Amino acid sequence: MPHGTVIVIGGAEDKVRDRVILGRFVSLAGGRDAQIAVISTASSLGPEAAERYRAVFTELGAAAVRPLHAMTRTQANDEHAARTVRDASGVFLTGGNQLRLSSTIGGTRLADAVMTRFQAGAVVAGTSAGASAVSSHMIAFGASGATPKHRMAQIAAGLGLLPGVIVDQHFQQRNRLGRLLSLIAQNPSLLGLGVDEDTAGIVGPDQVMEVIGRGSITVVDGAASETDAWEIRGHRPLMISGVVLHSLPAGYRFDLRRRMRVAAPTLHSIQGEAASS
């Protein structure tokens, strides 16, 4: 079955100036034919958050933008919510609290509608909390710091659009390397993606991720690592050794399935990204 495109955004993306990331989302959703659903369940600002993105996407040329703020599981199971997403060529998940998002819409008709549209080829983007929620395994909450420690973060089930990875956001700005390392130590089958602010990873059906925006995406691969995480108690530091780490700025690509960087980008593509940031 064909799948669409996932965009994971590290939060605080440019909404005012060049809007490189949001512009790419609208373009992938069909440009002037784009039918976009904005789900603001994660946000404490609710409809206000959805309205802000509605205004931006409309300015960027989308044909229609429909805000959706499901605050309860009953609302997420309502036919109206599913219908809002059913014809969308693009679905956007706002920031806020990813556990609020996953626990409110996970397993509902709304979540099923998002997955159905994605499987039909739509683009699904999430910023901040929305980015964390698109993967199969989601960071529910955790502590900051560069040193990995036991019990540093809690995992919950995400929406499952991006299997086999775990996404952290505001990565460099909030010093989150330690918690991503600790989670990869405990779950080495997963690939960790730490996304900086105003930075995004665009993952197509071929599972190759393209980096755009002003920062970098840190890829943490623990497939060949060793750890003592299983015997550490409390909140003590844990050992993880043999991790493969990639730091990829705009213009670079990474194959999530093969866990390797794709051929170096051209100088022209890097200069183009730099000029637009």
C-alpha contacts under 8 A as a table, 3 or more apart, distances in Angstrom:
res1	aa1	res2	aa2	distance
1	M	119	Q	6.71
1	M	120	A	7.88
2	P	119	Q	5.74
2	P	120	A	6.22
2	P	121	G	6.38
2	P	205	P	7.37
3	H	118	F	5.82
3	H	119	Q	4.22
3	H	120	A	5.98
3	H	121	G	4.98
3	H	122	A	7.63
3	H	205	P	5.51
4	G	118	F	5.03
4	G	119	Q	5.98
4	G	120	A	6.63
4	G	121	G	3.70
4	G	122	A	4.88
4	G	123	V	5.40
4	G	124	V	7.65
4	G	204	G	6.54
4	G	205	P	5.87
5	T	118	F	7.35
5	T	121	G	7.09
5	T	122	A	6.63
5	T	123	V	4.57
5	T	124	V	6.29
5	T	202	I	6.99
5	T	203	V	5.60
5	T	204	G	4.53
5	T	205	P	6.15
6	V	123	V	5.81
6	V	124	V	4.98
6	V	125	A	5.66
6	V	134	V	7.98
6	V	161	L	7.40
6	V	162	L	7.31
6	V	202	I	5.93
6	V	203	V	5.15
6	V	204	G	6.60
7	I	25	F	7.67
7	I	123	V	7.54
7	I	124	V	6.30
7	I	125	A	4.39
7	I	126	G	6.35
7	I	131	A	7.59
7	I	200	A	6.48
7	I	201	G	5.60
7	I	202	I	4.52
7	I	203	V	6.22
8	V	125	A	5.99
8	V	126	G	5.40
8	V	127	T	6.25
8	V	130	G	7.84
8	V	131	A	4.68
8	V	132	S	7.75
8	V	134	V	7.87
8	V	167	V	7.93
8	V	195	V	7.74
8	V	200	A	5.39
8	V	201	G	5.26
8	V	202	I	6.68
9	I	13	E	7.34
9	I	125	A	7.43
9	I	126	G	6.01
9	I	127	T	4.43
9	I	128	S	6.15
9	I	131	A	5.81
9	I	169	Q	7.36
9	I	195	V	6.77
9	I	196	D	7.96
9	I	197	E	7.34
9	I	198	D	7.02
9	I	199	T	5.80
9	I	200	A	4.24
9	I	201	G	6.64
10	G	13	E	7.44
10	G	127	T	5.92
10	G	128	S	5.13
10	G	131	A	7.03
10	G	168	D	7.62
10	G	169	Q	4.39
10	G	170	H	5.17
10	G	171	F	7.12
10	G	194	G	7.93
10	G	195	V	4.69
10	G	196	D	4.96
10	G	197	E	4.49
10	G	198	D	6.15
10	G	199	T	5.65
10	G	200	A	6.22
11	G	95	G	7.14
11	G	127	T	5.05
11	G	128	S	4.26
11	G	169	Q	6.60
11	G	170	H	5.99
11	G	196	D	7.50
11	G	197	E	4.91
11	G	198	D	6.04
11	G	199	T	7.61
12	A	127	T	8.00
12	A	128	S	7.75
12	A	197	E	5.42
12	A	198	D	5.46
13	E	19	R	7.54
13	E	21	I	7.05
13	E	22	L	7.80
13	E	127	T	7.92
13	E	197	E	6.37
13	E	198	D	3.90
13	E	199	T	6.89
14	D	17	R	6.45
14	D	18	D	7.05
14	D	19	R	5.07
14	D	20	V	7.38
14	D	21	I	7.49
14	D	22	L	7.81
14	D	198	D	6.16
15	K	18	D	7.76
15	K	19	R	5.36
15	K	22	L	7.34
15	K	56	V	6.89
16	V	19	R	6.33
18	D	276	S	6.67
18	D	277	S	7.20
19	R	22	L	5.47
19	R	23	G	5.66
20	V	23	G	5.17
20	V	24	R	6.17
20	V	212	I	7.85
20	V	213	G	6.70
20	V	276	S	7.18
20	V	277	S	7.55
21	I	24	R	5.19
21	I	25	F	6.40
21	I	198	D	7.70
21	I	199	T	7.44
21	I	200	A	6.79
21	I	212	I	7.00
21	I	213	G	6.48
22	L	25	F	5.02
22	L	26	V	6.37
22	L	57	F	7.53
23	G	26	V	5.24
23	G	27	S	6.17
23	G	57	F	7.92
23	G	60	L	6.46
24	R	27	S	4.95
24	R	28	L	6.09
25	F	28	L	5.21
25	F	29	A	6.14
25	F	90	G	7.72
25	F	123	V	7.50
25	F	125	A	7.23
26	V	29	A	4.97
26	V	30	G	6.44
26	V	31	G	5.34
26	V	34	A	6.60
26	V	57	F	6.83
26	V	60	L	7.12
26	V	61	G	7.73
26	V	62	A	6.47
26	V	90	G	7.53
27	S	30	G	5.31
27	S	31	G	4.29
27	S	34	A	7.76
28	L	31	G	6.84
28	L	90	G	7.87
28	L	123	V	6.65
29	A	33	D	7.84
29	A	34	A	5.10
29	A	35	Q	7.17
29	A	36	I	7.42
29	A	89	S	5.15
29	A	90	G	4.86
29	A	122	A	6.76
29	A	123	V	5.93
30	G	33	D	5.05
30	G	34	A	4.34
30	G	35	Q	7.68
30	G	62	A	7.81
30	G	89	S	6.95
31	G	34	A	5.16
31	G	61	G	6.37
31	G	62	A	5.75
31	G	63	A	7.75
32	R	61	G	5.20
32	R	62	A	4.88
32	R	63	A	5.29
33	D	62	A	6.32
33	D	63	A	5.22
34	A	62	A	4.89
34	A	63	A	5.28
34	A	64	A	6.58
34	A	88	A	7.76
34	A	89	S	6.00
34	A	90	G	6.96
35	Q	62	A	6.72
35	Q	63	A	6.00
35	Q	64	A	4.97
35	Q	65	V	6.10
35	Q	66	R	7.99
35	Q	87	D	7.25
35	Q	88	A	4.88
35	Q	89	S	5.19
35	Q	90	G	6.24
36	I	62	A	7.43
36	I	64	A	6.17
36	I	65	V	4.70
36	I	66	R	6.19
36	I	88	A	5.32
36	I	89	S	6.09
36	I	90	G	4.66
36	I	91	V	5.64
36	I	92	F	7.31
37	A	65	V	5.83
37	A	66	R	4.81
37	A	67	P	5.90
37	A	68	L	6.92
37	A	84	T	6.65
37	A	85	V	5.86
37	A	88	A	6.09
37	A	90	G	6.40
37	A	91	V	4.85
37	A	92	F	6.22
38	V	50	A	5.92
38	V	53	Y	7.39
38	V	54	R	7.39
38	V	65	V	7.18
38	V	66	R	6.12
38	V	67	P	4.72
38	V	68	L	5.78
38	V	91	V	5.96
38	V	92	F	4.75
38	V	93	L	6.10
38	V	94	T	7.32
39	I	50	A	6.87
39	I	67	P	6.30
39	I	68	L	4.86
39	I	69	H	5.79
39	I	70	A	7.59
39	I	91	V	7.42
39	I	92	F	6.09
39	I	93	L	5.01
39	I	94	T	6.39
40	S	43	S	5.55
40	S	46	G	5.78
40	S	47	P	6.83
40	S	49	A	6.40
40	S	50	A	5.52
40	S	67	P	7.53
40	S	68	L	6.35
40	S	69	H	5.10
40	S	70	A	7.54
40	S	93	L	6.17
40	S	94	T	5.16
40	S	95	G	7.50
41	T	44	S	7.93
41	T	46	G	6.57
41	T	68	L	7.76
41	T	69	H	5.15
41	T	70	A	5.52
41	T	71	M	5.94
41	T	93	L	7.97
41	T	94	T	7.59
41	T	100	R	7.18
41	T	101	L	5.53
41	T	104	T	7.67
42	A	46	G	7.82
42	A	93	L	7.83
42	A	94	T	6.50
42	A	95	G	5.95
42	A	96	G	4.60
42	A	97	N	4.89
42	A	98	Q	5.86
42	A	99	L	7.72
42	A	100	R	5.52
42	A	101	L	4.60
42	A	129	A	6.93
42	A	130	G	7.27
43	S	46	G	5.31
43	S	49	A	6.86
43	S	94	T	6.72
43	S	95	G	5.86
43	S	96	G	4.09
43	S	97	N	6.39
44	S	96	G	6.50
44	S	97	N	8.00
45	L	48	E	5.52
45	L	49	A	5.62
46	G	49	A	5.62
46	G	50	A	6.82
46	G	69	H	6.18
47	P	50	A	5.06
47	P	51	E	6.01
47	P	67	P	7.30
47	P	68	L	7.57
47	P	69	H	6.11
48	E	51	E	5.07
48	E	52	R	6.32
49	A	52	R	5.26
49	A	53	Y	6.69
49	A	94	T	7.32
50	A	53	Y	5.34
50	A	54	R	6.09
50	A	67	P	5.38
50	A	68	L	7.19
50	A	69	H	7.61
50	A	94	T	7.41
51	E	54	R	4.84
51	E	55	A	6.23
51	E	67	P	6.72
52	R	55	A	5.32
52	R	56	V	6.48
53	Y	56	V	4.98
53	Y	57	F	5.98
54	R	57	F	5.33
54	R	58	T	6.02
54	R	65	V	5.66
54	R	66	R	7.25
54	R	67	P	6.91
55	A	58	T	5.18
55	A	59	E	6.20
56	V	59	E	5.10
56	V	60	L	6.24
57	F	60	L	4.91
57	F	61	G	6.49
57	F	62	A	5.74
57	F	65	V	7.13
58	T	61	G	5.19
58	T	62	A	5.10
58	T	63	A	7.16
58	T	64	A	7.25
58	T	65	V	6.93
59	E	62	A	7.45
62	A	65	V	6.95
66	R	84	T	6.98
68	L	81	A	7.05
68	L	84	T	7.55
70	A	73	R	7.45
70	A	75	Q	5.32
70	A	76	A	5.38
70	A	81	A	7.54
70	A	104	T	7.76
70	A	105	I	7.78
71	M	75	Q	6.61
71	M	76	A	7.56
71	M	104	T	7.00
72	T	75	Q	5.24
72	T	76	A	6.33
72	T	104	T	5.81
72	T	105	I	7.88
73	R	76	A	4.84
73	R	77	N	6.11
73	R	104	T	5.12
73	R	105	I	6.05
73	R	108	T	7.04
74	T	77	N	5.14
74	T	78	D	6.36
75	Q	78	D	5.05
75	Q	81	A	7.10
76	A	81	A	6.07
76	A	82	A	7.67
76	A	104	T	7.18
76	A	105	I	5.64
76	A	108	T	5.98
76	A	109	R	6.42
76	A	110	L	5.30
76	A	111	A	7.87
77	N	81	A	7.10
77	N	82	A	7.47
77	N	108	T	5.25
77	N	109	R	4.83
77	N	110	L	6.14
78	D	81	A	5.51
78	D	82	A	6.78
78	D	109	R	7.22
78	D	110	L	7.80
79	E	82	A	5.20
79	E	83	R	6.02
79	E	109	R	7.59
80	H	83	R	5.01
80	H	84	T	6.17
81	A	84	T	5.23
81	A	85	V	6.82
81	A	109	R	7.83
81	A	110	L	5.90
82	A	85	V	5.41
82	A	86	R	5.98
82	A	109	R	5.92
82	A	110	L	4.77
82	A	113	A	5.58
83	R	86	R	4.90
83	R	87	D	7.19
83	R	113	A	8.00
84	T	87	D	6.93
84	T	88	A	7.30
85	V	88	A	5.16
85	V	91	V	7.24
85	V	110	L	7.47
85	V	113	A	6.17
85	V	114	V	6.41
85	V	117	R	7.52
86	R	113	A	5.91
86	R	114	V	7.53
86	R	116	T	7.88
86	R	117	R	6.47
87	D	117	R	7.67
88	A	91	V	6.62
88	A	117	R	7.13
88	A	122	A	7.24
89	S	117	R	7.45
89	S	121	G	7.82
89	S	122	A	4.76
89	S	123	V	6.48
90	G	122	A	5.51
90	G	123	V	4.80
90	G	124	V	5.75
90	G	125	A	7.74
91	V	114	V	7.33
91	V	122	A	7.60
91	V	123	V	6.39
91	V	124	V	4.71
91	V	125	A	6.25
92	F	124	V	5.92
92	F	125	A	4.85
92	F	126	G	5.72
93	L	124	V	7.80
93	L	125	A	6.16
93	L	126	G	4.48
93	L	127	T	6.46
93	L	130	G	4.84
93	L	131	A	7.63
94	T	126	G	6.08
94	T	127	T	5.57
94	T	128	S	7.27
94	T	129	A	7.04
94	T	130	G	5.44
95	G	98	Q	7.59
95	G	126	G	7.40
95	G	127	T	5.35
95	G	128	S	4.79
95	G	129	A	4.55
95	G	130	G	5.32
95	G	131	A	7.92
96	G	128	S	7.14
96	G	129	A	5.44
96	G	130	G	7.62
97	N	100	R	5.34
97	N	101	L	6.53
97	N	129	A	5.55
98	Q	101	L	4.94
98	Q	102	S	6.12
98	Q	129	A	4.47
98	Q	130	G	6.32
98	Q	132	S	6.62
98	Q	133	A	5.90
98	Q	140	A	6.46
99	L	102	S	5.16
99	L	103	S	5.79
99	L	140	A	5.46
99	L	141	F	7.90
99	L	156	A	7.85
100	R	103	S	5.41
100	R	104	T	5.87
101	L	104	T	5.35
101	L	105	I	6.13
101	L	106	G	7.66
101	L	130	G	7.76
101	L	133	A	7.44
102	S	105	I	5.56
102	S	106	G	4.97
102	S	133	A	6.56
102	S	157	A	7.46
102	S	158	G	6.15
102	S	159	L	6.94
103	S	106	G	5.62
105	I	108	T	5.41
105	I	109	R	7.98
105	I	110	L	6.41
105	I	111	A	5.75
106	G	111	A	5.84
106	G	158	G	7.61
106	G	159	L	6.50
107	G	111	A	6.15
107	G	112	D	7.03
108	T	111	A	5.29
108	T	112	D	6.28
109	R	112	D	4.94
109	R	113	A	6.03
110	L	113	A	5.05
110	L	114	V	6.34
111	A	114	V	5.11
111	A	115	M	6.31
111	A	159	L	7.20
112	D	115	M	5.13
112	D	116	T	6.07
113	A	116	T	4.98
113	A	117	R	6.15
114	V	117	R	5.27
114	V	118	F	6.14
114	V	124	V	7.99
115	M	118	F	4.99
115	M	119	Q	6.08
115	M	161	L	6.94
116	T	119	Q	5.14
116	T	120	A	6.23
117	R	120	A	4.97
117	R	121	G	6.48
117	R	122	A	5.47
118	F	121	G	5.20
118	F	122	A	4.68
118	F	123	V	6.33
118	F	124	V	6.73
118	F	161	L	7.73
119	Q	122	A	7.21
125	A	130	G	7.54
125	A	131	A	7.12
126	G	129	A	7.22
126	G	130	G	3.97
126	G	131	A	4.13
126	G	132	S	7.63
126	G	133	A	7.65
126	G	134	V	7.00
127	T	130	G	4.80
127	T	131	A	4.84
128	S	131	A	5.20
128	S	132	S	6.65
128	S	169	Q	5.51
128	S	170	H	6.94
129	A	132	S	5.17
129	A	133	A	6.34
129	A	169	Q	7.57
130	G	133	A	5.16
130	G	134	V	6.62
131	A	134	V	5.70
131	A	135	S	7.77
131	A	167	V	6.76
131	A	168	D	7.73
131	A	169	Q	7.24
132	S	135	S	6.46
132	S	138	M	5.62
132	S	139	I	6.53
132	S	158	G	7.55
132	S	166	I	7.21
132	S	167	V	4.99
132	S	168	D	5.95
132	S	169	Q	7.05
133	A	136	S	7.81
133	A	137	H	7.91
133	A	138	M	5.71
133	A	158	G	4.78
133	A	159	L	5.88
134	V	138	M	7.83
134	V	158	G	5.88
134	V	159	L	5.07
134	V	160	G	5.93
134	V	161	L	5.36
134	V	162	L	6.05
135	S	138	M	6.21
135	S	158	G	5.38
135	S	159	L	6.04
135	S	160	G	4.94
135	S	161	L	5.58
135	S	162	L	4.33
135	S	163	P	5.67
135	S	164	G	7.48
135	S	165	V	6.15
135	S	166	I	6.05
135	S	167	V	6.88
136	S	157	A	6.02
136	S	158	G	4.75
136	S	159	L	5.91
136	S	160	G	3.85
136	S	161	L	6.65
136	S	162	L	5.99
136	S	163	P	4.83
136	S	164	G	6.50
136	S	165	V	6.89
136	S	166	I	7.28
137	H	155	I	6.57
137	H	156	A	6.11
137	H	157	A	5.01
137	H	158	G	5.20
137	H	160	G	7.45
137	H	163	P	7.64
137	H	164	G	7.52
137	H	165	V	6.81
137	H	166	I	5.53
138	M	155	I	5.49
138	M	156	A	5.17
138	M	157	A	5.62
138	M	158	G	4.97
138	M	166	I	5.92
138	M	167	V	6.88
139	I	142	G	7.43
139	I	153	A	6.85
139	I	154	Q	5.93
139	I	155	I	4.72
139	I	156	A	6.31
139	I	166	I	7.21
139	I	167	V	7.30
139	I	168	D	7.01
140	A	153	A	7.42
140	A	154	Q	5.47
140	A	155	I	5.37
140	A	156	A	5.65
141	F	153	A	5.74
141	F	154	Q	5.65
141	F	155	I	7.59
142	G	152	M	5.55
142	G	153	A	3.88
142	G	154	Q	6.21
142	G	179	R	6.97
143	A	152	M	5.63
143	A	153	A	6.39
143	A	176	R	7.65
143	A	179	R	6.76
144	S	174	R	6.58
144	S	175	N	5.63
144	S	176	R	5.08
144	S	177	L	7.84
144	S	178	G	6.96
144	S	179	R	6.72
145	G	148	P	7.60
145	G	175	N	5.38
145	G	176	R	5.79
145	G	177	L	6.79
145	G	178	G	5.42
145	G	179	R	7.23
146	A	175	N	6.23
146	A	176	R	6.47
146	A	177	L	5.20
146	A	178	G	4.22
146	A	179	R	7.64
147	T	177	L	7.48
147	T	178	G	4.54
147	T	179	R	7.70
147	T	237	P	6.81
148	P	152	M	7.27
148	P	177	L	7.65
148	P	178	G	4.01
148	P	179	R	5.64
148	P	180	L	7.69
148	P	181	L	5.75
148	P	182	S	4.81
148	P	237	P	5.81
148	P	238	L	6.02
148	P	239	M	7.74
149	K	152	M	5.47
149	K	178	G	7.10
149	K	179	R	7.21
149	K	182	S	6.02
149	K	235	H	5.82
149	K	236	R	5.42
149	K	237	P	4.01
149	K	238	L	5.17
150	H	182	S	6.81
150	H	229	A	6.72
150	H	232	I	6.47
150	H	233	R	6.75
150	H	234	G	6.44
150	H	235	H	4.83
150	H	236	R	5.66
150	H	237	P	6.19
150	H	238	L	6.16
151	R	154	Q	7.21
151	R	234	G	6.97
151	R	235	H	5.68
152	M	179	R	5.70
152	M	182	S	6.96
152	M	235	H	6.95
153	A	179	R	6.06
153	A	182	S	7.81
153	A	183	L	7.14
157	A	160	G	7.82
160	G	163	P	5.68
162	L	165	V	6.59
164	G	189	S	7.25
164	G	190	L	5.09
164	G	191	L	6.39
165	V	190	L	5.00
165	V	191	L	4.53
165	V	192	G	5.78
165	V	193	L	7.10
166	I	190	L	6.54
166	I	191	L	6.20
166	I	192	G	5.03
166	I	193	L	6.16
167	V	192	G	6.08
167	V	193	L	4.80
167	V	194	G	6.01
167	V	195	V	7.39
168	D	171	F	6.32
168	D	176	R	7.66
168	D	180	L	7.17
168	D	192	G	7.69
168	D	193	L	6.15
168	D	194	G	4.75
168	D	195	V	6.18
169	Q	194	G	5.84
169	Q	195	V	4.86
169	Q	196	D	6.13
169	Q	197	E	7.15
170	H	173	Q	5.44
170	H	174	R	5.79
170	H	176	R	7.92
170	H	194	G	7.90
170	H	195	V	6.33
170	H	196	D	5.01
170	H	197	E	5.04
171	F	174	R	5.67
171	F	175	N	6.05
171	F	176	R	5.33
171	F	177	L	7.12
171	F	194	G	5.34
171	F	195	V	5.34
171	F	196	D	4.74
171	F	197	E	7.11
172	Q	175	N	5.16
172	Q	176	R	6.68
172	Q	177	L	7.76
172	Q	195	V	7.76
172	Q	196	D	5.54
172	Q	197	E	7.74
173	Q	196	D	6.92
173	Q	197	E	7.16
175	N	178	G	7.67
176	R	179	R	5.67
176	R	180	L	6.54
176	R	194	G	7.87
177	L	180	L	5.29
177	L	181	L	6.12
177	L	194	G	7.57
178	G	181	L	5.15
178	G	182	S	6.13
179	R	182	S	4.98
179	R	183	L	6.20
180	L	183	L	5.18
180	L	184	I	6.19
180	L	192	G	6.56
180	L	194	G	7.50
180	L	220	V	7.82
181	L	184	I	5.12
181	L	185	A	6.04
181	L	220	V	7.29
181	L	240	I	7.71
182	S	185	A	5.06
182	S	186	Q	6.44
182	S	229	A	7.88
182	S	238	L	7.47
182	S	240	I	7.94
183	L	186	Q	5.14
183	L	187	N	5.92
184	I	187	N	4.74
184	I	188	P	4.92
184	I	189	S	7.74
184	I	190	L	6.54
184	I	191	L	7.27
184	I	192	G	6.66
184	I	220	V	7.48
184	I	221	D	7.58
184	I	222	G	6.01
185	A	188	P	5.65
185	A	222	G	6.73
185	A	225	S	7.56
185	A	226	E	7.53
185	A	227	T	6.06
185	A	229	A	6.57
185	A	240	I	6.13
186	Q	229	A	6.32
186	Q	230	W	7.47
187	N	190	L	5.83
188	P	191	L	7.38
188	P	221	D	7.43
188	P	222	G	4.86
188	P	223	A	5.26
188	P	225	S	7.46
189	S	222	G	7.25
189	S	223	A	6.01
190	L	221	D	7.63
190	L	222	G	7.69
190	L	223	A	7.98
191	L	219	V	7.12
191	L	220	V	6.04
191	L	221	D	5.36
191	L	222	G	7.25
191	L	256	L	7.70
192	G	218	T	7.82
192	G	219	V	5.57
192	G	220	V	4.70
192	G	221	D	6.50
193	L	217	I	6.51
193	L	218	T	5.74
193	L	219	V	4.81
193	L	220	V	6.45
194	G	217	I	5.49
194	G	218	T	4.83
194	G	219	V	6.41
194	G	220	V	7.98
195	V	199	T	6.46
195	V	200	A	6.77
195	V	201	G	7.74
195	V	216	S	6.54
195	V	217	I	4.60
195	V	218	T	6.51
196	D	199	T	5.51
196	D	200	A	7.85
196	D	215	G	5.55
196	D	216	S	5.76
196	D	217	I	6.21
197	E	214	R	7.82
197	E	215	G	6.67
198	D	213	G	5.69
198	D	214	R	5.80
198	D	215	G	6.61
199	T	211	V	7.28
199	T	212	I	5.84
199	T	213	G	4.22
199	T	214	R	5.62
199	T	215	G	5.31
199	T	216	S	6.49
199	T	217	I	7.47
200	A	211	V	5.79
200	A	212	I	5.40
200	A	213	G	6.15
200	A	217	I	7.70
201	G	209	M	5.71
201	G	210	E	5.46
201	G	211	V	4.67
201	G	212	I	6.51
201	G	217	I	7.44
202	I	208	V	7.97
202	I	209	M	5.16
202	I	210	E	5.05
202	I	211	V	6.47
202	I	212	I	7.80
203	V	206	D	7.65
203	V	207	Q	5.56
203	V	208	V	5.52
203	V	209	M	4.29
203	V	210	E	6.55
204	G	207	Q	5.41
204	G	208	V	6.04
204	G	209	M	6.82
205	P	208	V	7.68
207	Q	255	D	6.09
207	Q	256	L	5.64
207	Q	257	R	6.20
208	V	253	R	6.60
208	V	254	F	5.55
208	V	255	D	4.28
208	V	256	L	5.92
208	V	257	R	7.70
209	M	253	R	5.37
209	M	254	F	5.12
209	M	255	D	6.21
209	M	256	L	6.93
210	E	250	A	7.71
210	E	251	G	6.71
210	E	252	Y	6.00
210	E	253	R	4.48
210	E	254	F	6.71
211	V	216	S	7.39
211	V	217	I	7.11
211	V	248	L	7.05
211	V	249	P	6.29
211	V	250	A	4.73
211	V	251	G	5.68
211	V	252	Y	5.70
211	V	253	R	6.30
212	I	249	P	7.27
212	I	250	A	4.36
212	I	251	G	6.23
212	I	273	E	7.17
213	G	216	S	7.86
213	G	249	P	7.92
213	G	250	A	5.84
213	G	273	E	7.23
213	G	277	S	6.54
214	R	249	P	7.65
214	R	250	A	6.97
214	R	274	A	7.79
214	R	277	S	5.76
215	G	249	P	5.94
215	G	250	A	7.15
216	S	247	S	6.28
216	S	248	L	5.16
216	S	249	P	4.12
216	S	250	A	6.71
217	I	247	S	5.79
217	I	248	L	5.22
217	I	249	P	6.44
218	T	245	L	7.01
218	T	246	H	5.64
218	T	247	S	4.50
218	T	248	L	6.35
219	V	245	L	5.66
219	V	246	H	4.97
219	V	247	S	6.37
219	V	248	L	7.83
220	V	243	V	6.89
220	V	244	V	6.12
220	V	245	L	4.88
220	V	246	H	6.73
221	D	224	A	7.85
221	D	243	V	5.83
221	D	244	V	5.04
221	D	245	L	6.25
221	D	259	R	7.49
222	G	225	S	4.89
222	G	242	G	7.25
222	G	243	V	4.84
222	G	244	V	6.43
223	A	243	V	7.54
224	A	242	G	6.25
224	A	243	V	6.75
225	S	240	I	6.64
225	S	241	S	5.41
225	S	242	G	4.40
225	S	243	V	5.18
226	E	239	M	7.92
226	E	240	I	5.64
226	E	241	S	5.27
226	E	242	G	6.46
227	T	230	W	7.70
227	T	238	L	7.34
227	T	239	M	5.23
227	T	240	I	4.38
227	T	241	S	6.40
228	D	231	E	5.75
228	D	232	I	6.58
228	D	238	L	6.25
228	D	239	M	5.54
228	D	240	I	7.02
229	A	232	I	5.37
229	A	238	L	5.64
229	A	239	M	6.78
229	A	240	I	7.81
232	I	236	R	6.78
232	I	237	P	7.91
232	I	238	L	6.57
233	R	236	R	6.48
240	I	243	V	7.23
248	L	252	Y	5.97
248	L	253	R	7.75
249	P	252	Y	6.24
250	A	270	I	6.73
250	A	273	E	6.37
250	A	274	A	7.97
251	G	265	P	6.03
251	G	269	S	6.02
251	G	270	I	5.31
251	G	273	E	6.83
252	Y	261	R	7.89
252	Y	262	V	7.59
252	Y	264	A	6.58
252	Y	265	P	5.84
253	R	261	R	6.05
253	R	262	V	5.35
253	R	263	A	7.56
253	R	264	A	7.76
253	R	265	P	7.76
254	F	259	R	7.20
254	F	260	M	5.86
254	F	261	R	4.27
254	F	262	V	5.28
255	D	258	R	5.50
255	D	259	R	5.53
255	D	260	M	5.41
255	D	261	R	6.01
255	D	262	V	6.30
256	L	259	R	4.96
256	L	260	M	7.09
261	R	264	A	7.98
265	P	269	S	6.55
265	P	270	I	7.05
266	T	269	S	5.41
266	T	270	I	6.66
267	L	270	I	5.24
267	L	271	Q	6.16
268	H	271	Q	5.15
268	H	272	G	6.05
269	S	272	G	5.02
269	S	273	E	6.29
270	I	273	E	5.21
270	I	274	A	6.21
271	Q	274	A	5.01
271	Q	275	A	6.04
272	G	275	A	5.17
272	G	276	S	6.35
273	E	276	S	5.24
273	E	277	S	6.26
274	A	277	S	5.26
